Amino acid sequence: METVFTPLAARLAAGEDAMLCVIVASEGSTPRGAGAMMAVFADGTFAGTIGGGAVEYAALQRAQQLLREQRSDSERFSLRTDGADTLGMICGGDVTVAFRLLHGEAALLPARAAEQLLAQRVDCWLVLSLDPAVPNGIGLYDASGGLRFLPEADEMELRSQLGRRPVLTAGAPQYFLLPLGSAARIYVFGGGHVSQALVPLLAWLDYHVVVLENRAEFAVPERFPGAERVTLTTFSCFAAETVVGPRDGIVIMTRGHQDDYAVLQQALRTDAGYVGVIGSRRKAALTLERLADDGFSEADRARVHTPIGLPIGAETPGEIAVSVAAELIRFRAGL
């Protein structure tokens, strides 16, 4: 989301107008789903993406037209090969894009606030009014600031609908609620080759990543671009020092089986929503047997993702990183 709001705030601060384009609904097969967004500027440049291809090109053309007309609108695009008003795409779905004209200080304030909240890595949501008559029509919600920049909206009603997935409210007035930032974290234990491939990938995917390593030569921030922090620690008592919640994930890939198991025992005593352990199928079976011997319940053992990652035949550190990232994406999506 920073890739949209940072340039958006800069262009608005320079006195330019912008068009915020957000997919607020999608049906069938589409390149991007609800929540994809881009900011379009009068010179034809843009930041972000709503999926590329014909639908993005059509949205860019529509956004520039609306910029010239100085108004907001919404439009449905059909990604099909036949029928009236289709884009000739074979995806077979439809998307509805909200176009919000952003102008002046009233638009700059929420854009800057969004940029700051994303930098602070806190839970926050974009609240988009779909009434084209509402100037700018963008608000923000976070726990400390509440709902800002949309004084006409019912904060209590909207707050009850905020969640991990985008929501298009029913009735009128209608709003689109989009999670922008999250305080959830992925804790990666171990700083070896797979971790070094995984951490920058997760950071690119907008995860907040903390690396924990017990070897000084590996606990070096430069090895982990994009990590929130890299900590030199022992693996014996992390649960007493770290608060882990149900939206957080724990990825265990230390240098040895004993350290892996020490971390795993503690991980299962936290509320972590995802717990994954690297290793072969044999190691996985032995680990689960050992957990049973040590008194962990069947429900505890069912929480463990091992071998870690989706089964895509990964072998190299980079391939394993992709498989782990894919499994974490599935976890974040609630699937």
C-alpha positions in Angstrom: 0.0 0.0 0.0 3.0 2.3 0.5 3.6 2.2 -3.2 0.3 4.0 -3.7 0.0 6.4 -0.7 3.6 7.7 -0.7 3.6 9.0 -4.3 -0.1 10.0 -3.9 0.8 12.2 -0.9 3.7 13.7 -2.7 1.7 14.6 -5.8 -1.2 16.1 -3.7 1.4 18.1 -1.7 2.7 19.5 -5.0 -0.8 20.9 -5.7 -1.8 18.2 -8.2 -5.2 16.4 -8.4 -5.3 12.6 -8.4 -7.8 9.9 -9.1 -7.9 7.0 -6.6 -9.1 3.8 -8.4 -10.1 0.9 -6.2 -11.7 -2.4 -7.1 -14.6 -2.5 -4.7 -16.3 -5.7 -6.0 -15.3 -8.6 -8.3 -17.2 -11.7 -9.6 -15.8 -14.7 -11.3 -12.2 -14.9 -12.5 -10.4 -11.6 -12.5 -6.7 -10.5 -12.5 -7.1 -8.8 -9.1 -9.9 -8.9 -6.5 -11.5 -6.3 -4.2 -9.0 -4.0 -2.6 -6.6 -3.6 -5.5 -5.9 0.1 -6.1 -3.9 2.6 -8.0 -3.6 6.4 -8.0 -3.7 8.0 -11.4 -2.4 11.5 -12.2 -3.2 14.1 -14.8 0.0 13.5 -16.8 -1.0 9.8 -17.3 1.4 8.3 -14.8 0.1 6.1 -12.0 1.1 4.3 -8.8 -0.1 0.8 -7.8 -2.0 -1.6 -10.0 -5.5 -3.1 -10.3 -4.3 -6.1 -12.4 -2.8 -4.8 -15.6 -4.0 -5.7 -19.0 -7.1 -4.4 -20.7 -9.0 -3.7 -17.5 -6.2 -1.5 -16.1 -5.9 0.3 -19.4 -9.6 1.0 -19.5 -9.5 2.2 -15.9 -6.6 4.5 -16.7 -8.5 6.1 -19.6 -11.6 6.5 -17.5 -9.6 8.0 -14.6 -8.0 10.6 -16.8 -11.4 11.5 -18.3 -12.8 11.9 -14.8 -9.8 14.1 -13.8 -10.6 16.4 -16.7 -14.3 16.5 -15.7 -13.3 16.9 -12.0 -15.7 14.3 -10.7 -15.9 10.9 -9.0 -17.8 7.9 -10.3 -17.9 4.0 -10.3 -17.9 1.7 -13.3 -18.3 -2.0 -13.9 -15.9 -3.7 -16.3 -16.7 -7.0 -17.9 -13.7 -9.2 -18.5 -15.3 -11.4 -21.2 -14.8 -12.1 -24.9 -18.3 -11.5 -26.0 -21.4 -9.3 -25.1 -21.9 -5.6 -25.0 -19.4 -3.4 -23.2 -16.9 -6.1 -22.7 -13.1 -5.7 -22.7 -12.5 -8.8 -24.9 -10.6 -10.6 -22.1 -10.9 -14.3 -21.4 -10.9 -14.1 -17.6 -14.6 -14.5 -17.5 -15.3 -12.2 -14.6 -16.4 -8.7 -13.7 -14.9 -5.9 -11.6 -16.4 -2.7 -10.2 -14.0 0.1 -9.8 -14.6 3.2 -7.7 -13.0 6.3 -9.0 -12.5 9.0 -6.3 -11.3 12.5 -7.3 -8.8 13.7 -4.7 -8.2 17.4 -4.5 -6.5 19.9 -2.2 -5.7 19.9 1.5 -8.8 17.8 2.3 -7.3 14.9 0.3 -3.7 15.5 1.3 -4.5 15.0 5.0 -5.9 11.4 4.8 -3.2 10.5 2.2 -0.4 11.6 4.6 -2.2 10.0 7.5 -2.3 6.7 5.6 1.4 7.0 4.7 2.2 7.5 8.4 0.0 4.7 9.7 1.6 2.3 7.2 5.0 3.3 8.3 4.0 2.8 11.9 2.8 -0.7 11.0 -0.4 -0.6 13.0 -3.9 -2.0 12.2 -5.7 0.6 10.0 -8.4 0.6 7.4 -9.3 2.8 4.4 -12.9 3.8 4.5 -14.1 4.8 1.0 -17.4 6.5 0.5 -19.1 5.3 -2.8 -21.3 8.4 -3.0 -19.8 10.5 -5.8 -21.2 13.6 -4.3 -19.0 13.4 -1.2 -15.9 15.5 -1.8 -12.8 13.2 -1.8 -14.7 10.5 0.0 -11.8 8.8 1.8 -11.4 8.3 5.5 -9.2 6.3 7.7 -9.8 4.2 10.8 -7.3 3.1 13.4 -7.7 2.3 17.1 -5.9 5.4 18.4 -7.4 7.9 16.0 -10.8 6.4 15.4 -12.6 7.3 12.1 -11.1 10.4 10.6 -11.9 12.6 7.5 -15.4 11.3 6.9 -17.5 13.2 9.5 -20.8 12.2 7.9 -20.1 8.4 8.4 -21.4 6.4 11.3 -18.2 5.3 13.1 -19.9 2.7 15.3 -21.7 1.1 12.5 -18.6 0.9 10.3 -16.3 -0.2 13.1 -18.4 -3.3 13.6 -17.7 -4.4 10.1 -13.9 -3.9 10.0 -12.0 -7.2 9.5 -9.1 -8.8 7.8 -10.8 -8.9 4.4 -12.3 -6.0 2.3 -16.0 -5.3 2.9 -18.6 -3.6 0.7 -21.3 -2.4 3.1 -25.0 -2.9 2.2 -27.6 -0.2 2.0 -27.1 3.5 1.7 -24.9 5.3 2.1 -22.5 2.6 0.9 -18.8 2.3 2.0 -15.9 0.1 1.0 -13.8 -0.9 4.0 -10.2 -2.0 3.1 -7.5 -3.2 5.6 -4.4 -1.2 4.8 -1.9 -2.0 7.5 -1.6 -4.7 10.0 0.2 -5.0 13.3 0.5 -8.8 12.8 4.0 -10.2 12.5 5.9 -13.2 11.3 8.6 -14.4 13.6 11.3 -16.3 11.8 13.6 -18.4 14.0 17.0 -19.0 12.4 19.1 -17.0 10.0 20.3 -19.5 7.5 20.0 -19.7 3.7 16.3 -20.3 3.6 15.5 -17.5 6.0 17.7 -15.1 4.0 15.6 -15.9 1.0 12.3 -15.9 2.8 12.5 -12.6 4.8 12.9 -10.2 1.8 10.2 -12.0 0.0 7.8 -11.7 2.9 8.7 -8.0 3.3 7.9 -7.5 -0.4 4.5 -9.2 0.3 3.8 -6.6 3.1 4.5 -8.8 6.0 6.2 -7.4 9.2 9.0 -9.8 9.8 11.1 -10.3 13.0 14.2 -12.5 12.7 15.5 -14.3 15.8 19.0 -16.0 15.7 21.4 -17.3 18.3 24.6 -16.9 16.3 26.1 -13.5 16.3 27.5 -13.9 12.8 24.1 -14.6 11.4 22.1 -12.0 13.4 23.1 -9.2 11.0 20.4 -6.9 9.7 22.1 -6.6 6.3 21.4 -10.3 5.7 17.6 -9.7 5.9 16.5 -6.7 3.8 13.0 -5.6 4.8 13.0 -7.2 8.3 11.5 -5.1 11.0 14.2 -6.1 13.3 16.9 -8.8 13.7 17.5 -10.0 17.2 20.4 -12.0 18.7 18.9 -14.2 21.4 18.7 -17.7 22.8 15.8 -19.9 21.8 15.1 -21.1 25.4 12.6 -18.5 26.6 11.3 -16.4 23.7 7.6 -17.0 24.7 8.3 -15.1 28.0 9.7 -12.1 26.1 7.4 -11.9 23.1 3.7 -11.4 22.9 2.3 -13.5 20.0 -1.3 -13.2 18.9 -3.7 -15.3 16.7 -2.9 -13.2 13.6 0.9 -13.8 14.0 2.9 -16.5 12.5 6.0 -18.5 13.8 8.4 -19.9 11.2 10.9 -22.3 12.7 14.1 -23.0 10.7 17.0 -22.9 13.1 20.4 -24.7 12.5 19.4 -27.9 14.3 16.6 -30.2 15.4 17.0 -29.5 19.1 16.7 -25.8 18.7 13.7 -26.3 16.3 12.0 -28.4 18.9 12.8 -26.0 21.8 11.1 -23.2 19.8 8.2 -25.4 18.7 7.3 -26.3 22.3 7.1 -22.7 23.2 5.3 -21.7 20.0 2.5 -24.2 20.8 2.0 -22.4 24.2 1.3 -19.1 22.4 -1.8 -18.0 20.5 0.1 -17.9 17.2 -2.3 -18.6 14.3 0.4 -20.2 12.2 3.3 -22.5 13.4 5.5 -24.0 10.8 8.7 -26.1 11.1 11.1 -26.9 8.3 12.3 -30.4 7.7 11.8 -33.7 5.9 8.7 -35.9 6.2 10.7 -38.2 8.5 11.7 -35.3 10.7 8.0 -34.1 10.7 6.8 -37.5 11.8 9.4 -37.9 14.6 8.6 -34.3 15.8 4.9 -35.0 16.0 5.6 -38.3 17.9 7.9 -36.4 20.3 5.2 -33.8 21.0 2.7 -36.6 21.8 5.2 -38.2 24.2 5.8 -34.8 25.9 2.0 -34.4 26.6 0.9 -32.1 23.7 -2.6 -32.9 22.7 -3.9 -33.9 19.3 -5.2 -30.3 18.8 -1.8 -28.9 19.6 -0.1 -31.2 17.1 -2.7 -30.3 14.4 -1.5 -26.7 14.6 1.9 -27.6 13.3 2.6 -27.1 9.6 5.4 -29.6 8.9 7.0 -30.1 6.5 6.7 -26.3 6.2 5.3 -24.7 3.0 2.9 -25.7 0.3 4.0 -29.0 -1.5 5.4 -27.6 -4.8 8.5 -29.8 -5.1 10.7 -27.1 -3.7 14.4 -28.0 -3.2 16.6 -24.8 -3.3 16.5 -22.2 -0.5 14.7 -19.8 -2.9 12.1 -22.4 -3.9 11.5 -23.3 -0.3 11.0 -19.6 0.6 8.4 -19.4 -2.1 6.5 -22.4 -0.8 6.6 -21.0 2.8 5.5 -17.6 1.6 2.6 -19.2 -0.3 1.4 -21.0 2.8 1.6 -17.8 4.8 -0.4 -16.0 2.2 -3.1 -18.7 2.6 -3.0 -18.2 6.3 -3.4 -14.4 6.0 -6.3 -14.9 3.6 -8.0 -17.1 6.2 -8.2 -20.1 3.9 
